[in-house]
Amino acid sequence: METILLGGEPIPYVVIKKQNKNAYLRLKPDGTIAITANPAFSQARIEAFILRNADRIRRARRAILQKESLPAGMIRLWGKTIPAPAGWSEADYKRETLAAASKAVETLPPALRKTLPKDLSFRARLMRTRFGSCALATHAVTMNSVLARYDRVFFDAILIHELIHFAHPDHGKGFYGALLPLVPDYRRIRKELGVLFRSTEV
């Protein structure tokens, strides 16, 4: 096992040699970085790959470790650990989620806003299997309140994903043709969100 400095913090990593063309990165449950790479990749090349993904690693690793270390009386809200307001509950996360969704619509690109129904409404629920859903018949978007625990980049990506369904109900080429110009890193963000969600106790 090796270590690398990310933001001044020594973080352990292991390299798994496989006949891959590219290098791949994941985080273990203990926060260790696991790199799968071709045997021909040098340590310098592997560490350069880790450094290119430093921000992503730190966010995901922080969430994994917080599962074990979140102090009593503290909560996670929009990617930050803060003292829990008196009586804080999941209902408050839902209120945060609804407020963020309503405010975000006001700053959407005009082209996307034109595709939205005039009677668009938002709902918030704590869901175990999805981050959002779009009900075309009722013009309602439901957002998972777990998103209010994470950095806003995840919430914004999921919200835009769901809103695009009003113009593109399926996940065909048209859908991604509309999504990726607005969220170029969507696939990476979605994968990272999955790691965060698996590390969150709700």
C-alpha positions in Angstrom: 0.0 0.0 0.0 1.2 3.5 -0.9 0.2 7.0 0.3 -0.4 10.2 -1.6 -0.9 13.7 -0.3 -4.3 15.3 -1.3 -4.9 18.7 0.1 -2.1 18.1 2.7 -3.6 14.9 3.9 -1.8 11.6 3.4 -4.3 9.1 1.8 -3.6 5.4 1.3 -4.0 3.8 -2.1 -3.6 0.4 -3.5 -2.9 -0.6 -7.2 -4.6 -3.6 -8.7 -2.8 -4.7 -11.9 -5.1 -5.8 -14.8 -4.8 -5.7 -18.6 -6.9 -2.6 -18.8 -6.3 0.1 -21.5 -7.1 2.8 -19.0 -6.9 3.3 -15.2 -10.0 3.1 -13.0 -10.6 4.5 -9.6 -12.9 3.5 -6.7 -13.0 4.0 -2.9 -13.1 1.2 -0.5 -15.4 1.3 2.6 -12.5 2.4 4.8 -11.7 5.3 2.5 -8.6 3.7 0.8 -8.2 4.6 -2.9 -8.2 1.5 -5.1 -6.7 1.9 -8.6 -7.1 -0.7 -11.3 -4.4 -0.1 -14.0 -2.4 -1.8 -16.6 0.9 -3.3 -15.4 2.8 -1.0 -17.7 1.5 2.1 -15.8 4.3 3.7 -13.7 3.7 4.9 -10.2 4.2 8.5 -11.4 1.4 8.0 -14.0 -0.9 6.4 -11.4 -0.4 9.2 -9.0 -0.9 11.8 -11.7 -4.3 10.1 -12.4 -5.2 10.3 -8.7 -4.3 14.0 -8.5 -6.5 14.7 -11.5 -9.4 13.3 -9.6 -8.4 14.9 -6.2 -11.6 16.9 -5.7 -13.8 14.0 -6.5 -11.9 11.7 -4.2 -11.9 14.2 -1.3 -15.6 14.7 -1.5 -16.5 11.0 -1.7 -13.9 10.0 1.0 -15.2 12.7 3.4 -18.7 11.3 3.1 -17.5 7.7 3.6 -15.6 8.6 6.7 -18.3 10.9 8.1 -20.6 7.8 8.3 -18.4 6.6 11.1 -17.2 9.9 12.6 -20.1 12.4 12.5 -20.1 13.8 16.0 -23.2 13.8 18.1 -25.4 16.9 17.7 -24.0 17.5 14.2 -25.7 17.1 10.8 -24.6 17.3 7.2 -26.3 20.0 5.1 -25.3 20.9 1.5 -21.9 19.2 1.9 -21.0 20.8 5.2 -21.0 19.5 8.8 -22.8 21.9 11.1 -24.4 21.9 14.5 -27.9 20.5 14.3 -30.6 23.2 14.9 -32.9 22.3 17.7 -35.5 19.7 16.7 -33.9 19.0 13.3 -35.5 16.1 11.5 -36.0 14.7 8.0 -38.8 17.1 7.5 -36.2 19.9 7.6 -34.2 18.2 4.9 -37.3 18.0 2.8 -37.9 21.7 3.3 -34.4 22.5 2.3 -34.8 20.3 -0.8 -38.0 22.0 -1.9 -36.6 25.5 -1.3 -33.5 24.6 -3.3 -35.5 23.2 -6.2 -37.8 26.3 -6.4 -34.9 28.7 -6.3 -32.9 26.7 -8.9 -35.6 26.9 -11.5 -35.2 30.7 -11.5 -31.6 30.4 -12.7 -32.1 27.7 -15.4 -31.1 28.5 -19.0 -34.0 30.0 -20.8 -34.1 27.2 -23.4 -34.7 24.6 -20.6 -37.2 26.8 -18.8 -39.3 27.0 -22.0 -39.8 23.2 -21.9 -41.3 23.2 -18.4 -45.0 23.1 -17.6 -46.4 26.3 -16.2 -47.9 24.4 -13.3 -44.7 22.6 -12.4 -44.5 21.5 -8.8 -41.9 19.9 -6.6 -42.1 17.3 -3.9 -39.5 15.9 -1.5 -39.2 12.4 -0.2 -36.6 10.3 1.4 -36.1 7.5 -1.1 -34.0 4.4 -1.0 -33.7 3.5 -4.7 -33.8 6.7 -6.7 -32.6 10.3 -6.5 -35.4 11.9 -8.3 -38.5 11.2 -10.5 -40.5 13.1 -13.0 -44.3 12.6 -13.3 -45.2 13.8 -16.8 -49.0 13.4 -16.2 -49.1 15.6 -13.0 -46.2 17.9 -13.9 -44.5 17.1 -10.6 -40.8 16.4 -9.9 -39.9 14.5 -6.8 -36.4 15.0 -5.3 -34.8 12.7 -2.8 -34.2 14.7 0.4 -31.0 12.8 1.0 -29.5 15.2 -1.6 -29.7 18.1 0.9 -26.9 16.4 2.8 -24.4 16.6 -0.1 -22.6 19.3 -2.1 -25.0 21.2 -4.3 -23.4 19.9 -7.4 -25.2 16.6 -6.9 -28.6 18.1 -6.3 -28.3 20.4 -9.3 -27.3 17.6 -11.6 -30.2 15.4 -10.6 -32.7 18.3 -10.8 -31.7 19.1 -14.3 -31.9 15.5 -15.2 -35.5 15.3 -14.0 -36.5 18.5 -15.6 -35.2 17.5 -19.0 -37.6 14.6 -19.0 -40.5 17.0 -19.7 -39.0 17.4 -23.2 -37.4 14.0 -23.5 -39.3 11.3 -21.5 -36.9 8.5 -22.1 -33.1 8.3 -21.8 -32.4 8.3 -25.6 -29.9 10.3 -27.6 -32.1 13.4 -27.4 -32.2 13.3 -23.6 -28.4 13.1 -23.3 -28.0 15.6 -26.1 -30.0 18.1 -23.9 -28.4 17.0 -20.6 -24.7 16.9 -21.3 -24.3 20.5 -22.5 -25.8 21.6 -19.2 -24.0 19.1 -17.0 -20.9 17.9 -19.0 -19.7 15.7 -16.1 -23.1 14.2 -15.4 -21.9 10.6 -15.6 -19.0 11.1 -13.2 -21.2 13.1 -10.9 -23.9 10.4 -10.9 -21.3 7.7 -10.2 -19.8 9.7 -7.3 -23.3 10.3 -5.9 -23.8 6.6 -5.8 -20.7 6.2 -3.6 -21.9 9.0 -1.3 -25.4 7.5 -1.0 -24.0 4.0 -0.1 -22.1 5.7 2.7 -25.0 7.6 4.2 -27.1 6.3 7.0 -30.7 7.5 6.6 
